[in-house]
Amino acid sequence: MTSPADIAREYTGLELGARQHLERLMGSWSLLADLSFADLLLYVPLDQFSLAVAEPAPGEERHRPRPRRYDPPTGPNPIVRGLHFVVLGQMRPTNAQTLFELDLVGQVVAAGELPLVLDAWRSGTIMTGARPLAEDGGGGVVRYQCIPVRWQGDVIGVLSRVWSPTVGRRTGGLERVYTRLFERFAAMVTAGVYPFLADDAEIEEAPRVGDGVIVLDAEQRISFASPNATNALHRMGIVSAIVGATLEELGVDSQAVHLTFASGRPVIEEMERRPDVIVLVRSIPLVEDGAVSGAAVLVRDVTDLRRRDRLLLSKDAAIREVHHRVKNNLQTISSLLRLQARRVSDPAARVPLLEAERRIRAIALVHEILARDPGEQIPFDEIVPALVQLARDANIGRRSLDIRTVGDAGELVADVATPLAVVIAELLQNAAEHGFAVATADGRAPVVELSFEATGAATHEPALEVTVRDNGSGFPDGFDLEATGSLGLAIVRDLVRSQLGGTIEFANEGGAVVRLHVPLASHGDRPRLAP
């Protein structure tokens, strides 16, 4: 689906700064929709006719973007000669019933069908009007308020407010205050002041109209506080009269309000009135004739959210500590096995102890990563160098072994990373110990290559292909994995098939080659590979 930014770039003659101004408006206009209890539509003229406006006044110089060639879009909208508008954006209110069930973004409408939009665009002033809600004239009326959107002196679009007095909520004191507040924002849109260049409205937790609204006058005194805003203030311990007082007089030292009046820009801050009450405040200046004449302060009680965040942090810390202790315990067991192996005089008895010690160290590597980041995903590439070093350490006394790594393993969930780490450690160890037991005829240097390749993205069946290849003597003739007497390869076989749900293939191709296919599709709705 074409985005509003794509429509503005392809079908209008607006320059980059004007397009960004419209994008900022659409990024913050949920405030306007909720204050007006109405649907909002943003109309922009098509670039072919962007110069068809009223002539400038004598002596006035008007700069407009140079229009480009325009190919009318195909679709059900009839395109006729003359001025046309495209619907660049649409916003529904969260506190009132919408009049539009369908999404109108991208539709092209002839200017003759939008007389109020055309008048507002040409005159640069706010226009209002109405029409029957139903074609037969019954059932009430639909009202329109068309607000010119100005950027650097030029009208670049029209913001249309659409609502019906007979549909939705009844009008009371709160609705009248919100509507007057919307009118002030509408005047700022027409003057080119709103939206502001810098605004944190897109923060996920930013307060909205439904959370609570406080209106301040030019002296920073409260002229109105919505019921939800009053509740938030009461939770902060404020029980005195609110209307007529400043936040400072109420004992609320809001830096956001001070900065808003001083700088004329919106500011958001988080206030912790008491250890158990946290309120998020977003202060938006109301500008008239270039001066701040008041502010709309949105407040949201985020106490429960912050309590949840702290619980999650505590939980993460606990999980991290568990992994850290598991890693320490595994390393202790590994050290004990290593010490026991040194005290065994029989070399044949020492080998199983050292192999068990190495496998435990491979598992400990995964818990070491989880101890740093207790998330679901593990960057497996951080484990691979340690696995390679394990194989190099086991090659003491033999010829120098070159182990190379190719590709990226990505991020894997822990229940894949743990068995895969053991499998790779076993395969590298097997290649180091048995692949070069017999010297090659040409005397070439021993090389083991470990490669990773992600596959299946196009078919939505993601998998990881792991290959361990060496240039040694290869597997013996008649090698059968099912009948192998090697404990290490038996472990590899069982882990790949049972825990990883994959397949394993052995071959001789100028040396031994082992290929693993590990499916990364979800198991129990848990993704195997990080996106």
C-alpha positions, 0 to 999 in steps of 0.5 A: 500500500502506498504511504502518505509520504510516497503520495506526497512525493510522487503526486504533488509538487511540494518541496521536501520541507513542505512534505516534512511539515505535512508528515509532522502534522500527520504524526501529531494530529491524533491530538486534533482529532480527539480535541475536535471529536471529529474525523480529519482528512488532509487534502493536497492539490495534485502537482499538475494544477498546483499553480492554479490559485488566486493571483497574488496581491499587487507587490506580493511575490509568491514562490511555489514549487515547480510542477512536474509532469503528472500521469493521472492514477488509474482507478474508480475515481474519474479524472477530469480537466481542472483542479484535483485534490488527493487525500494524503491522510486520514485520522479518526477520533478515539473519543467519538464515532467516526463518519468514515468506515473506509480508508480514503487515503490516496483517493483523488477528488475533483475540486468542484466536489469539494467547494469548501476545501477549494475556498479554504485553499485559495483564500487561506482562511478557515471555511465552514459548511454543512450538508445533509447526513443522508441523501434524502435530507433526513437524519441530521447534517454533516458539518465541515471545517476546512483549515488551510495548512500553511508552510513558509507563507504558502498554503500547501494543503487543507485539513478538513474536520468532518463531524455530525452533531447528531452522531456520537457524544452529547455536547457538555462543558468538557466538549466545549472546552476541547472544541475551543482548544481545537480552534486555537490549534486550527488557527496555529495550523493556518498561521504555519505555527503548528505542527512544531519542528521539534515535538516528542508526540510520537513517543509511544507512551506520550499522553493523549487527550483521553489521559487528561488535559489541563489548560493554562492561560498566559499567566500559567494559571489553570483555566480548566482541568479534565476529570482524568487530569484532576484524578492524576493531580489528586494521586499526586497528593493535590487536594486544594482548588485546582482551577485558578492556581498555577502548578507551582502553587499546587506544589508541582514544579513542572520543568516542562511547563516552564520550558514551554512558556520560555521557548515556545516549543512542546516539552515532555517530562516524567514527574515522580511526585512520590515514590509510588506516583509517576506522571508523564507530562506533555506541555504544548504551547498555544501561540497567538501572534507569535507569542505564547498565550497559554499551554495545553498540558496532557498528563498521563498516570504511568505509575502502573507502567513504571511498576511493571517496568521495574518488575521486568528489570528485576526479573531480568536481573534474576534471570541473568543471575541464574544464568551466571550461577549456572555458568559458574557451576558448569565451569566448576564441574569442568575444572573438577573433571580436568583435575580428575583427568590429570590424576588418572595415570591411564591415558585411555581413562583420561580421554573420556574425562577430558571429552566430558569436560570439553562438552560442559565448557561448550554448554557453559559458553551459552550460559555466559552469553545469557548471563550478559543478556537474558533475552530470548535470542543469543548472538551465536557468532559470539560463541563460535570463536570460543568453540574454535579455541576449544578445538585448537586447545585439543590439538596440542602436540599435533601439527598446526591446525588452521580453523576458518569460519565463513558466514554468519550464524545470526541470533538463535534462541537458547534451546537451539544455541545450546545443542548446536554449540555442543554439536559444533564443538564435537565436529571440530574436535572430531576433525582435529583428532581424526581428520589428520591422523594420517599425513596427506601425501602432498604434505598440505597444511591441515585446514578445517572450515566451519561455515554458516548459511541462512536459507528458506527466507523466501519460502517462510521456512527459515533454516540454518545450514552448518558445514564442517569441512576439512582437507584430511583423509576423510571418513573410512570406507563403509562409514555408517553413522547409525553403527558408529562406535564414536561417542562424540558422533553419536552425541551429534546424531542424537542432538541434531535429530532430537533437540534440533529437529534437523538432518545430518549428512556425511560425505568425502569431498577431498576430505571429510564433510559434515552438513547440518540442516537445522530448521528455524521455524517456530516451535511452540510459537517461539521463533528460532531465528531473530528477524 
